[in-house]
Amino acid sequence: MTETAEVRVDRWLWAARLYKTRSMATTAVRGGRVHVNGQRAKPSRVLRVGDVLQVNRNEWRMELTVTGLSDRRGPARIAATLYEETAASAEQRALARQGRRAERAAAPPGRPDKRARRQLRRFSRGR
């Protein structure tokens, strides 16, 4: 990976493997889902080591500190060294993950069979 002094936010998000494509990263930054040091960023915003990023995705929010810079996408092991997630952010994501698991466990296992469908119909009709 190429170490550089400064990198565009969209390229860094792609290189750090937070987004699958660079265009997805650019779209997220333009949509206001990425903040650098508490301010909304543009895709061309320059990142430096020590900057704090807030990345909002559909179900989760991450707060990251930039520990390394790279403008090239490489192996996931190396990409994970480009940032460090704050403890509060990691804890919040873990709680959300547990909540989603509990919701899935409480949901019925699949499509109801013939007997269960009849019972549901009877119940909804009030018999």
Backbone torsions as a table, in degrees:
resi	resn	phi	psi	omega
1	MET	NA	142.1	-178.5
2	THR	-84.0	121.6	174.8
3	GLU	-87.1	126.7	178.8
4	THR	-128.2	165.5	-178.7
5	ALA	-78.4	-31.9	178.6
6	GLU	-149.9	147.3	-175.8
7	VAL	-139.8	146.2	175.2
8	ARG	-64.9	147.5	-178.2
9	VAL	-60.0	-45.9	-176.9
10	ASP	-64.1	-39.3	178.1
11	ARG	-67.2	-39.5	-178.9
12	TRP	-66.2	-43.1	178.9
13	LEU	-60.0	-38.2	177.9
14	TRP	-70.1	-44.4	-178.9
15	ALA	-66.7	-33.1	179.6
16	ALA	-81.1	1.0	176.5
17	ARG	64.6	31.7	173.8
18	LEU	-85.2	-22.1	175.2
19	TYR	-132.5	145.2	-174.9
20	LYS	-69.8	-37.8	179.6
21	THR	-127.1	159.5	178.9
22	ARG	-68.6	-34.6	178.6
23	SER	-66.0	-34.3	175.4
24	MET	-65.3	-40.3	177.7
25	ALA	-64.4	-42.7	179.0
26	THR	-62.6	-43.0	179.0
27	THR	-62.4	-41.7	179.4
28	ALA	-64.3	-41.9	179.7
29	VAL	-66.4	-44.1	178.5
30	ARG	-63.4	-32.3	-178.9
31	GLY	-78.8	0.0	177.6
32	GLY	82.7	17.6	-179.2
33	ARG	-88.9	-4.4	-179.6
34	VAL	-125.7	127.6	176.6
35	HIS	-121.6	139.5	178.1
36	VAL	-115.0	121.6	-179.1
37	ASN	52.4	40.4	175.9
38	GLY	82.5	-0.2	-179.5
39	GLN	-117.2	144.6	177.3
40	ARG	-61.8	136.9	-174.7
41	ALA	-106.6	157.0	169.5
42	LYS	-103.2	158.6	-178.6
43	PRO	-57.8	-28.8	-177.4
44	SER	-88.4	2.2	180.0
45	ARG	-59.2	136.2	-177.7
46	VAL	-88.3	131.0	176.7
47	LEU	-98.0	147.9	175.1
48	ARG	-131.7	159.5	178.2
49	VAL	-61.8	133.8	-179.4
50	GLY	100.7	-12.0	178.1
51	ASP	-67.5	149.8	178.9
52	VAL	-108.6	126.9	-179.7
53	LEU	-112.6	140.3	168.7
54	GLN	-113.6	118.4	-178.2
55	VAL	-115.1	119.8	179.5
56	ASN	-106.5	121.9	173.3
57	ARG	-113.3	-173.7	-175.1
58	ASN	-53.9	-55.9	-173.6
59	GLU	-105.8	-13.2	-175.0
60	TRP	-136.1	162.0	178.3
61	ARG	-132.4	131.5	179.8
62	MET	-119.8	142.1	171.8
63	GLU	-117.1	119.2	-172.6
64	LEU	-121.6	148.9	170.1
65	THR	-110.8	128.9	-178.5
66	VAL	-74.5	121.0	179.1
67	THR	-109.9	-14.3	179.5
68	GLY	-154.7	157.2	-179.5
69	LEU	-120.7	140.0	175.9
70	SER	-157.4	143.1	177.2
71	ASP	-111.1	10.0	178.6
72	ARG	-122.0	139.1	179.4
73	ARG	-83.0	132.6	-179.0
74	GLY	-136.9	-158.4	-179.2
75	PRO	-62.7	151.8	-177.7
76	ALA	-61.5	-34.9	179.2
77	ARG	-60.0	-41.7	179.9
78	ILE	-76.2	-37.7	179.8
79	ALA	-62.5	-33.3	180.0
80	ALA	-67.5	-19.0	179.3
81	THR	-83.7	-6.0	-178.4
82	LEU	-79.2	-15.5	-178.3
83	TYR	-146.8	163.4	175.7
84	GLU	-133.4	125.7	-179.3
85	GLU	-83.3	139.6	179.1
86	THR	-69.3	155.1	-177.6
87	ALA	-63.3	-40.1	-179.8
88	ALA	-63.7	-40.7	179.5
89	SER	-65.4	-44.0	-180.0
90	ALA	-63.9	-39.9	179.6
91	GLU	-66.2	-42.2	179.4
92	GLN	-63.1	-41.9	178.4
93	ARG	-67.2	-35.6	178.3
94	ALA	-65.7	-40.9	177.6
95	LEU	-64.1	-41.8	177.9
96	ALA	-63.7	-39.1	179.1
97	ARG	-63.5	-42.8	178.9
98	GLN	-63.9	-39.0	178.3
99	GLY	-62.5	-42.4	178.9
100	ARG	-65.6	-37.5	178.2
101	ARG	-65.1	-40.1	179.4
102	ALA	-65.7	-39.4	177.6
103	GLU	-62.7	-43.1	179.6
104	ARG	-65.6	-37.7	-178.7
105	ALA	-68.0	-33.9	-178.4
106	ALA	-78.8	-20.9	-178.3
107	ALA	-72.9	150.8	176.6
108	PRO	-60.9	150.5	-172.8
109	PRO	-65.7	-22.9	-177.8
110	GLY	-177.8	-152.3	-178.8
111	ARG	-73.5	137.3	-179.5
112	PRO	-68.4	146.5	176.8
113	ASP	-81.9	-175.7	-174.2
114	LYS	-60.6	-43.5	-179.0
115	ARG	-65.3	-43.7	-179.9
116	ALA	-66.1	-36.5	177.0
117	ARG	-62.9	-42.3	178.4
118	ARG	-62.4	-41.3	178.7
119	GLN	-65.0	-39.4	178.1
120	LEU	-64.6	-41.6	178.2
121	ARG	-62.7	-45.5	178.6
122	ARG	-60.7	-42.8	-179.2
123	PHE	-64.6	-43.6	-177.3
124	SER	-71.4	-27.0	178.1
125	ARG	-81.9	-16.5	177.5
126	GLY	87.3	22.8	178.8
127	ARG	-84.1	NA	NA
